[in-house]
Amino acid sequence: MSKDELFLFRRQQIEDYRNSGQSAETWCEVNTMKVSTLRYWLRRIKDADQPEPEQAWATMKLIDKATSVDSTPIIIRVNNFEISLQRGFEPTVLSAVIQTLQGI
């Protein structure tokens, strides 16, 4: 029996159980099924019958860094070299670069 066939078979059994009006224990005893199996398939079929959640798309606004006030660079000139710094630069890296340039 394929997975699809098993699923349809179990779906029919669950439908029979629901229509029987019997308790899970009584129905399982008559139909030679473990109560744990019945409960498993009740959950599985309930989950399968739940509609898929709708996908929502996020919107994003892109800011052109060339025109953003926060992106205006700081320019440092050392000897014949020019260093352009953006917001969030590492001061220790800048210091090391300046020391290197001064030695050239």
C-alpha positions in Angstrom: 0.0 0.0 0.0 1.5 3.4 -1.0 1.6 6.3 1.4 -1.3 8.0 -0.4 -3.4 4.9 -0.3 -2.6 4.4 3.4 -3.5 8.0 4.1 -6.9 7.6 2.3 -7.5 4.4 4.1 -6.8 6.0 7.5 -8.9 9.0 6.6 -11.9 6.7 5.9 -11.3 4.9 9.2 -11.3 8.3 11.1 -14.5 9.3 9.3 -16.0 5.9 10.4 -14.9 6.5 14.0 -16.4 10.0 14.0 -19.7 8.9 12.6 -19.9 5.9 15.0 -20.6 7.9 18.1 -18.5 5.4 20.1 -15.7 6.2 22.5 -12.2 5.8 21.1 -11.7 2.8 23.3 -14.8 1.0 22.1 -14.3 1.8 18.5 -10.7 0.7 18.6 -11.6 -2.6 20.3 -14.2 -3.4 17.6 -11.9 -2.3 14.8 -8.7 -3.9 16.2 -6.8 -0.7 16.3 -4.7 0.7 19.2 -6.1 3.9 20.7 -2.7 5.5 20.3 -2.9 4.8 16.6 -6.3 6.3 16.3 -5.2 9.4 18.2 -2.1 9.7 16.0 -4.2 9.6 12.8 -6.8 12.0 14.3 -4.0 14.6 14.7 -2.3 13.8 11.4 -5.6 14.2 9.4 -6.5 17.3 11.4 -3.1 18.9 10.5 -3.5 17.9 6.9 -6.9 19.5 6.7 -5.6 22.8 8.0 -5.2 25.4 5.3 -1.7 26.5 4.4 -0.9 29.9 5.9 -0.8 32.7 3.4 2.6 34.0 2.5 3.2 37.6 3.3 5.8 39.7 1.6 7.9 42.1 3.4 8.4 45.5 2.0 11.8 47.2 2.0 12.8 50.8 1.2 16.2 51.1 -0.2 18.1 54.3 0.6 20.7 55.5 -1.9 23.8 55.8 0.2 25.3 58.4 -2.3 22.6 60.9 -1.3 22.1 59.9 2.3 23.3 62.5 4.9 24.7 59.6 7.1 26.9 58.4 4.3 28.9 61.6 3.8 32.5 60.3 4.1 35.2 61.9 6.2 38.3 62.5 4.0 41.8 62.3 5.6 44.9 63.1 3.6 48.3 61.7 4.7 51.3 62.5 2.4 50.0 61.8 -1.1 47.3 59.4 0.1 43.6 60.0 0.7 41.5 57.9 3.1 37.7 58.0 3.0 36.0 56.9 6.2 32.4 55.9 6.5 30.3 55.8 9.6 31.2 52.9 11.8 34.9 52.7 10.9 37.3 50.9 13.2 39.6 53.5 14.8 42.4 50.9 15.5 42.5 50.0 11.8 42.6 53.7 10.8 45.5 54.2 13.2 47.4 51.3 11.7 46.8 52.5 8.2 48.0 56.1 9.0 51.2 54.8 10.7 51.9 52.7 7.6 51.3 55.6 5.3 53.6 57.9 7.3 56.4 55.4 6.9 56.1 55.4 3.1 
